[in-house]
């Protein structure tokens, strides 16, 4: 899914994501978790204030952004508990 992304220059001049825009929605990025380079793209893993997880792919040559993965906070918690983690202790 094509998205529009607003970035800012973080510590050391590294690009960080600030906001995502898609489907008429504006998503405020609360945490930049990771970024890495692939063969032809740069990837970013971020979370929003609700805890939802997004992975985006950036084609730096074309300046195109794609949302390649989304996982809701609810699904993250279900997955966490199904793997035997217990946060109640």
N, CA and C atoms as a LAMMPS dump frame, in Angstrom:
ITEM: TIMESTEP
0
ITEM: NUMBER OF ATOMS
267
ITEM: BOX BOUNDS ff ff ff
-5.0000000000000000e+02 5.0000000000000000e+02
-5.0000000000000000e+02 5.0000000000000000e+02
-5.0000000000000000e+02 5.0000000000000000e+02
ITEM: ATOMS id mol type element x y z
1 1 1 N 0.847 -1.164 0
2 1 2 C 0 0 0
3 1 3 C 0.9 1.237 0
4 2 1 N 0.634 2.137 -0.892
5 2 2 C 1.391 3.388 -0.968
6 2 3 C 1.016 4.287 0.206
7 3 1 N 2.032 4.911 0.784
8 3 2 C 1.82 5.843 1.893
9 3 3 C 2.662 7.083 1.662
10 4 1 N 2.254 8.14 2.325
11 4 2 C 3.06 9.355 2.357
12 4 3 C 3.668 9.423 3.748
13 5 1 N 4.918 9.801 3.825
14 5 2 C 5.642 9.78 5.094
15 5 3 C 6.283 11.137 5.354
16 6 1 N 6.169 11.587 6.589
17 6 2 C 6.853 12.799 7.037
18 6 3 C 8.017 12.354 7.913
19 7 1 N 9.211 12.849 7.608
20 7 2 C 10.408 12.468 8.356
21 7 3 C 11.046 13.685 9.012
22 8 1 N 11.991 13.413 9.878
23 8 2 C 12.828 14.456 10.461
24 8 3 C 14.225 13.877 10.636
25 9 1 N 15.185 14.764 10.813
26 9 2 C 16.562 14.331 10.988
27 9 3 C 16.818 14.073 12.464
28 10 1 N 17.105 12.822 12.782
29 10 2 C 17.359 12.443 14.162
30 10 3 C 18.817 12.623 14.539
31 11 1 N 19.171 12.089 15.668
32 11 2 C 20.537 12.161 16.187
33 11 3 C 21.522 11.581 15.174
34 12 1 N 22.567 12.31 14.897
35 12 2 C 23.578 11.84 13.949
36 12 3 C 23.163 11.968 12.496
37 13 1 N 22.08 12.727 12.225
38 13 2 C 21.65 12.941 10.851
39 13 3 C 20.85 11.793 10.249
40 14 1 N 20.42 10.844 11.08
41 14 2 C 19.666 9.687 10.603
42 14 3 C 18.203 10.067 10.396
43 15 1 N 17.628 9.664 9.249
44 15 2 C 16.202 9.907 8.989
45 15 3 C 15.348 9.124 9.976
46 16 1 N 14.367 9.81 10.565
47 16 2 C 13.408 9.199 11.474
48 16 3 C 12.006 9.53 10.96
49 17 1 N 11.065 8.615 11.171
50 17 2 C 9.698 8.837 10.719
51 17 3 C 8.899 9.571 11.789
52 18 1 N 8.117 10.566 11.364
53 18 2 C 7.291 11.357 12.27
54 18 3 C 5.805 11.029 12.099
55 19 1 N 5.335 10.97 10.839
56 19 2 C 3.922 10.706 10.564
57 19 3 C 3.773 9.868 9.301
58 20 1 N 2.693 9.082 9.276
59 20 2 C 2.314 8.301 8.098
60 20 3 C 0.935 8.761 7.661
61 21 1 N 0.713 8.802 6.364
62 21 2 C -0.589 9.193 5.813
63 21 3 C -1.019 8.146 4.798
64 22 1 N -2.17 7.528 5.046
65 22 2 C -2.746 6.578 4.089
66 22 3 C -4.221 6.383 4.397
67 23 1 N -4.975 6.024 3.385
68 23 2 C -6.423 5.805 3.527
69 23 3 C -7.128 6.952 4.233
70 24 1 N -6.684 8.185 3.999
71 24 2 C -7.298 9.339 4.619
72 24 3 C -6.987 9.481 6.102
73 25 1 N -6.029 8.703 6.595
74 25 2 C -5.676 8.745 8.012
75 25 3 C -4.29 9.35 8.209
76 26 1 N -4.112 9.959 9.358
77 26 2 C -2.817 10.481 9.763
78 26 3 C -2.391 9.723 11.018
79 27 1 N -1.24 9.069 10.948
80 27 2 C -0.732 8.263 12.054
81 27 3 C 0.519 8.933 12.602
82 28 1 N 0.485 9.287 13.877
83 28 2 C 1.644 9.88 14.548
84 28 3 C 2.56 8.748 15.015
85 29 1 N 3.802 8.779 14.589
86 29 2 C 4.777 7.769 15.005
87 29 3 C 5.279 8.127 16.4
88 30 1 N 5.175 7.187 17.33
89 30 2 C 5.65 7.44 18.693
90 30 3 C 7.026 6.832 18.945
91 31 1 N 7.37 5.763 18.204
92 31 2 C 8.666 5.105 18.4
93 31 3 C 9.235 4.645 17.072
94 32 1 N 10.454 5.052 16.795
95 32 2 C 11.216 4.52 15.668
96 32 3 C 12.028 3.359 16.236
97 33 1 N 11.627 2.133 15.909
98 33 2 C 12.218 0.954 16.537
99 33 3 C 13.477 0.45 15.838
100 34 1 N 13.461 0.483 14.494
101 34 2 C 14.576 -0.091 13.757
102 34 3 C 14.54 0.41 12.327
103 35 1 N 15.684 0.348 11.658
104 35 2 C 15.746 0.58 10.224
105 35 3 C 16.95 -0.168 9.679
106 36 1 N 16.805 -0.625 8.45
107 36 2 C 17.869 -1.407 7.831
108 36 3 C 17.78 -1.269 6.317
109 37 1 N 18.882 -1.595 5.663
110 37 2 C 18.953 -1.537 4.207
111 37 3 C 18.793 -2.933 3.629
112 38 1 N 17.981 -3.031 2.587
113 38 2 C 17.87 -4.249 1.811
114 38 3 C 18.638 -4.053 0.518
115 39 1 N 18.437 -4.955 -0.433
116 39 2 C 19.154 -4.873 -1.711
117 39 3 C 18.827 -3.587 -2.468
118 40 1 N 17.547 -3.256 -2.544
119 40 2 C 17.128 -2.081 -3.316
120 40 3 C 16.324 -1.071 -2.514
121 41 1 N 16.077 -1.358 -1.243
122 41 2 C 15.191 -0.524 -0.441
123 41 3 C 15.787 -0.288 0.935
124 42 1 N 15.202 0.669 1.631
125 42 2 C 15.496 0.912 3.042
126 42 3 C 14.211 0.627 3.8
127 43 1 N 14.306 -0.041 4.931
128 43 2 C 13.139 -0.452 5.703
129 43 3 C 13.115 0.252 7.051
130 44 1 N 11.895 0.548 7.521
131 44 2 C 11.691 1.227 8.798
132 44 3 C 10.625 0.466 9.584
133 45 1 N 10.892 0.238 10.866
134 45 2 C 9.935 -0.414 11.768
135 45 3 C 9.587 0.606 12.846
136 46 1 N 8.295 0.953 12.939
137 46 2 C 7.841 1.986 13.868
138 46 3 C 6.568 1.549 14.59
139 47 1 N 6.277 2.25 15.693
140 47 2 C 5.021 2.053 16.424
141 47 3 C 4.315 3.383 16.547
142 48 1 N 2.973 3.316 16.635
143 48 2 C 2.199 4.519 16.905
144 48 3 C 1.85 4.577 18.388
145 49 1 N 1.146 5.621 18.809
146 49 2 C 0.817 5.818 20.223
147 49 3 C -0.084 4.719 20.779
148 50 1 N -0.84 4.039 19.913
149 50 2 C -1.711 2.951 20.346
150 50 3 C -0.983 1.622 20.432
151 51 1 N 0.31 1.609 20.077
152 51 2 C 1.093 0.379 20.139
153 51 3 C 1.054 -0.459 18.882
154 52 1 N 0.41 0.05 17.823
155 52 2 C 0.362 -0.683 16.561
156 52 3 C 1.731 -0.628 15.888
157 53 1 N 2.096 -1.72 15.228
158 53 2 C 3.413 -1.866 14.616
159 53 3 C 3.301 -1.739 13.098
160 54 1 N 4.217 -0.983 12.488
161 54 2 C 4.245 -0.765 11.045
162 54 3 C 5.651 -1.041 10.525
163 55 1 N 5.76 -1.691 9.377
164 55 2 C 7.035 -1.811 8.673
165 55 3 C 6.828 -1.175 7.303
166 56 1 N 7.694 -0.223 6.98
167 56 2 C 7.6 0.509 5.722
168 56 3 C 8.86 0.281 4.898
169 57 1 N 8.668 0.303 3.577
170 57 2 C 9.773 0.156 2.635
171 57 3 C 9.908 1.449 1.849
172 58 1 N 11.128 1.96 1.779
173 58 2 C 11.388 3.215 1.08
174 58 3 C 12.303 2.967 -0.108
175 59 1 N 11.823 3.305 -1.288
176 59 2 C 12.646 3.28 -2.494
177 59 3 C 13.254 4.666 -2.608
178 60 1 N 14.512 4.794 -2.185
179 60 2 C 15.144 6.107 -2.13
180 60 3 C 15.336 6.71 -3.513
181 61 1 N 15.526 5.882 -4.538
182 61 2 C 15.702 6.381 -5.899
183 61 3 C 14.444 7.024 -6.454
184 62 1 N 13.291 6.423 -6.138
185 62 2 C 12.01 6.943 -6.625
186 62 3 C 11.278 7.785 -5.591
187 63 1 N 11.784 7.805 -4.37
188 63 2 C 11.143 8.514 -3.244
189 63 3 C 9.745 7.965 -2.964
190 64 1 N 9.547 6.666 -3.2
191 64 2 C 8.268 5.993 -2.937
192 64 3 C 8.312 5.281 -1.596
193 65 1 N 7.181 5.306 -0.893
194 65 2 C 7.021 4.611 0.38
195 65 3 C 5.889 3.603 0.252
196 66 1 N 6.09 2.406 0.804
197 66 2 C 5.062 1.366 0.839
198 66 3 C 4.946 0.822 2.254
199 67 1 N 3.697 0.64 2.699
200 67 2 C 3.439 -0.058 3.953
201 67 3 C 3.454 -1.536 3.621
202 68 1 N 4.389 -2.284 4.196
203 68 2 C 4.49 -3.702 3.844
204 68 3 C 4.022 -4.621 4.964
205 69 1 N 3.863 -4.071 6.188
206 69 2 C 3.343 -4.876 7.279
207 69 3 C 2.683 -3.982 8.317
208 70 1 N 1.572 -4.463 8.846
209 70 2 C 0.877 -3.798 9.955
210 70 3 C 0.456 -4.881 10.93
211 71 1 N 0.643 -4.621 12.226
212 71 2 C 0.146 -5.527 13.253
213 71 3 C -0.418 -4.683 14.381
214 72 1 N -1.677 -4.938 14.727
215 72 2 C -2.327 -4.162 15.78
216 72 3 C -1.759 -4.52 17.144
217 73 1 N -1.902 -3.627 18.091
218 73 2 C -1.461 -3.868 19.465
219 73 3 C -2.147 -5.111 20.017
220 74 1 N -3.424 -5.274 19.712
221 74 2 C -4.171 -6.438 20.185
222 74 3 C -3.55 -7.734 19.663
223 75 1 N -3.189 -7.762 18.394
224 75 2 C -2.566 -8.958 17.818
225 75 3 C -1.181 -9.196 18.422
226 76 1 N -0.443 -8.122 18.679
227 76 2 C 0.874 -8.259 19.307
228 76 3 C 0.74 -8.884 20.693
229 77 1 N -0.256 -8.436 21.456
230 77 2 C -0.471 -8.996 22.799
231 77 3 C -0.893 -10.455 22.729
232 78 1 N -1.797 -10.789 21.797
233 78 2 C -2.225 -12.183 21.628
234 78 3 C -1.032 -13.065 21.304
235 79 1 N -0.185 -12.603 20.391
236 79 2 C 0.992 -13.362 19.988
237 79 3 C 1.942 -13.529 21.174
238 80 1 N 2.117 -12.473 21.936
239 80 2 C 2.99 -12.496 23.111
240 80 3 C 2.515 -13.557 24.11
241 81 1 N 1.21 -13.576 24.391
242 81 2 C 0.649 -14.523 25.361
243 81 3 C 0.617 -15.946 24.807
244 82 1 N 0.398 -16.121 23.521
245 82 2 C 0.358 -17.464 22.935
246 82 3 C 1.731 -18.125 22.935
247 83 1 N 2.785 -17.319 23.082
248 83 2 C 4.14 -17.873 23.127
249 83 3 C 4.563 -18.2 24.556
250 84 1 N 3.617 -18.081 25.497
251 84 2 C 3.884 -18.486 26.863
252 84 3 C 4.398 -17.395 27.784
253 85 1 N 4.409 -16.16 27.337
254 85 2 C 4.837 -15.06 28.195
255 85 3 C 3.682 -14.678 29.102
256 86 1 N 3.969 -14.439 30.374
257 86 2 C 2.947 -14.05 31.326
258 86 3 C 3.385 -12.755 31.999
259 87 1 N 2.68 -11.665 31.679
260 87 2 C 3.022 -10.359 32.23
261 87 3 C 2.422 -10.122 33.61
262 88 1 N 1.621 -11.052 34.128
263 88 2 C 0.944 -10.827 35.393
264 88 3 C 1.846 -11.058 36.595
265 89 1 N 2.974 -11.688 36.411
266 89 2 C 3.886 -11.987 37.537
267 89 3 C 4.685 -10.794 37.952
